[in-house]
């Protein structure tokens, strides 16, 4: 009887293991597909900034809780989140670092947009 019980447990573990591996592969494939789609959706300069800073534009907007690239709103939310996550008031250095990186990414995107607008102005003059 113990032999049969051990076989049942072994077969059950194999089935669960296979299902877990299959789900893991599917999740990995979905993650890769989303990453490549996100890379295609961004402009070349914006995609390069995402790679350099390590945060996508969308992720930076989520971290700072902004829906548009409004410099005043970005600065206001950055100041608040930076103060709230200060270690001296019981915050987390990790979260504070994420807030700083998100601000850097959004500032870089604003710079890229300003540069693009300036180039469009030059083309319109000629």
Helices and strands as residue ranges (DSSP letters): H 2-41, H 44-53, H 57-64, H 71-84, G 87-89, H 93-125
